[in-house]
Amino acid sequence: MAEHVARRCCLGWDFSTQQVKVVAVDAELNVFYEDSAHFDRDLLEFGTQGGVHVHEEGLTVTSPVLMWVRALDIILERMKASGFDFSQVLALSGAGQQHGSVYWKAGASQVLRSLSPDLPLHKQLQACFSISDSPVWMDSSTTAQCRQLEAAVGGAQALSCLTGSRAYERFTGNQIAKIYQQNPEAYSHTERISLVSSFAASLFLGSYSPIDCSDGSGMNLLQIKDKVWSRVCLAACAPHLEEKLGSPVPSCSVVGAISSYYVQRYGFPPGCQVVAFTGDNPASLAGMRLEEGDIAVSLGTSDTLFLWLQEPMPALEGHIFCNPVGSQHYMALLCFKNGSLMREKIRDESASCSWSEFSEALRSTEMGNGGNLGFYFDVMEITPEIIGRHRFSAENHKVPAFPRDVEIRALIEGQFMAKRIHAEGLGYQVMPKTKILATGGASHNRDILQVLADVFGAPVYVIDTANSACVGSAYRAFHGLRGPPSSIRQA
Ligand SMILES: O=C(CO)[C@@H](O)[C@H](O)CF
C-alpha cells in the first residue's frame, strides 16, 4: 500500500451525476491523492444508469439521495484504509451537480448533530429524507411550473433579469413547485431543502449548510444582483419556502468547522474548516483558474462556454450565475447541444470519416470562407432553439450545399461565431488580456483551435479539466481559509 507523505492540504469533493470524487491538494496546489466511488459500478444496489433513474414517462429523472451518502462512506473508508493522514487537512470544500435538490425530513437536523462515530453515515441517515429520490438536472418534467413562475414575475425576460435565467425545467424552484403540488404531505414534512452542493456540505458540517450564491443562482429563486431570495419567486413556487432554504451566503464563506463525527471516526483535526460547497460548473470555473475577460470552451458532446462577467446582460438564452470566486462578479454558462456529434457527422460526410482530411480542409480554406456562412443543427439546439442545416452564400442567398472544404470550414466558423455572438449578448467583451481555455475532445485538434483563435481574436490554451470541479473546490477551500470578510461562521 502506497505510503502517503503527510502534508498539510485541503480536500476538494465533487458530488457529480455519475460519481463522488475527492482530491487532496497541498499548499503548492499539487494534487497528491484522488479517489472516487462510481454509482453504477460501486453501488449496484441502487440500480442506476449513468447515476440516475429515468422514470417511465421519460421526463422525470431522479437519483437516490442515500446513494450519495453511501458513496461518501465508501470513499472515506477507502482513504482511511489506504493510510491517508486526515490530521493534515486544513479545510475542505466541494461541488455538486447543479439544480438537484435534497429534502430533509423534520428532525433530521438532530440526527446530523448527534452522529455516532461507530457507524457509517448511511446507516444513521436512512430515515432523514422526506423525498428519497432527489430530482436532478436531467429532469424535464416541470414545464407547467416554469410557465407558472414566469407568469408570476411578468414573463421569461423579467425572470431572467431577476434570477439570471428564464425558467428552465431542471432549475430547483420549478422542481420544488412540482413536489409541493404533487406530494404536499412530503413537502409539509420537510424541514430543510438543500441543493446537492449544500447537502454534501451539511454531511461534513453535522448541521444544515447554507446554499451559496453561485449554486443558488441555478434555482430561478435568487436575485443575482442583491444576492437574496426573490420573495415573488419563492411565493410562486411553494409556501414557507424561505425558512426551508435558509439564507444564501457568499461562495467563499467558511460555514463552520467539521463535525466531531469525522474527528472521532477518521482523525480529521477539530479545526478543519468547511468552506461553502457550490455547483460543479462554478467550481470548474475556479479549477480552470478563469480570470476576468477569459473564456473556457468545453468542446464535448455538447459544447459549453464558461464566461467571467462584470456587467451581465441576462437574456433568454444562457445562464448568469453569481461568480464563485469574485463575489461582486458573475459567471455565465452557455450550452450548445450540437457539438462534437455535429462535427463528427460533417467529418464523415465531407472528410471521408477522417480527422486528418477534416484538418486539411481547414488548412486549405481561408479565414472567412469567402463569405460563405453555415449553421448546422441536426438535433434541436438549446442556444438558440432551432433545428436543421442553414447555408448562405457570399451574396447572402440560402444555398442547399457547399463544396466539401467550404462545408467543413463553414461548420467550424459557424459554431465559434455563434459562441462569440451569444457570449457578447450576455455582456461578455473580448479584452486585450483575454485568454481562451479550450478543453474536451475537439481541443486536441490544432486546426479547429486555430479557427477558435481567429473568431475570438485571442490566444487559445489547452487545459485538462478532468478534475476541474474537485480541484476548483480544493482551491476554494484554500481561498476560504484566508478568512474575513466573507466568512460566515455557523452559530
Ligand atoms: O445543468 C447543468 C448546468 O446548468 C449541468 O451542467 C449540471 O450542472 C451537471 F451536473
Ligand as a Chemical Component Dictionary entry (heavy atoms), coordinates in Angstrom:
data_LIG
# 
_chem_comp.id                   LIG 
_chem_comp.type                 NON-POLYMER 
_chem_comp.pdbx_formal_charge   0 
_chem_comp.three_letter_code    LIG 
# 
loop_
_chem_comp_atom.comp_id 
_chem_comp_atom.atom_id 
_chem_comp_atom.alt_atom_id 
_chem_comp_atom.type_symbol 
_chem_comp_atom.charge 
_chem_comp_atom.model_Cartn_x 
_chem_comp_atom.model_Cartn_y 
_chem_comp_atom.model_Cartn_z 
_chem_comp_atom.pdbx_ordinal 
LIG O1 O1 O 0 -27.447 21.583 -15.735 1  
LIG C1 C1 C 0 -26.272 21.837 -15.788 2  
LIG C2 C2 C 0 -25.777 23.245 -15.779 3  
LIG O2 O2 O 0 -26.858 24.160 -15.863 4  
LIG C3 C3 C 0 -25.289 20.713 -15.792 5  
LIG O3 O3 O 0 -24.004 21.151 -16.212 6  
LIG C4 C4 C 0 -25.183 20.110 -14.397 7  
LIG O4 O4 O 0 -24.585 21.055 -13.509 8  
LIG C5 C5 C 0 -24.324 18.838 -14.448 9  
LIG F1 F1 F 0 -24.233 18.265 -13.214 10 
# 
loop_
_chem_comp_bond.comp_id 
_chem_comp_bond.atom_id_1 
_chem_comp_bond.atom_id_2 
_chem_comp_bond.value_order 
_chem_comp_bond.pdbx_ordinal 
LIG O1 C1 DOUB 1 
LIG C1 C2 SING 2 
LIG C1 C3 SING 3 
LIG C2 O2 SING 4 
LIG C3 O3 SING 5 
LIG C3 C4 SING 6 
LIG C4 O4 SING 7 
LIG C4 C5 SING 8 
LIG C5 F1 SING 9 
# 
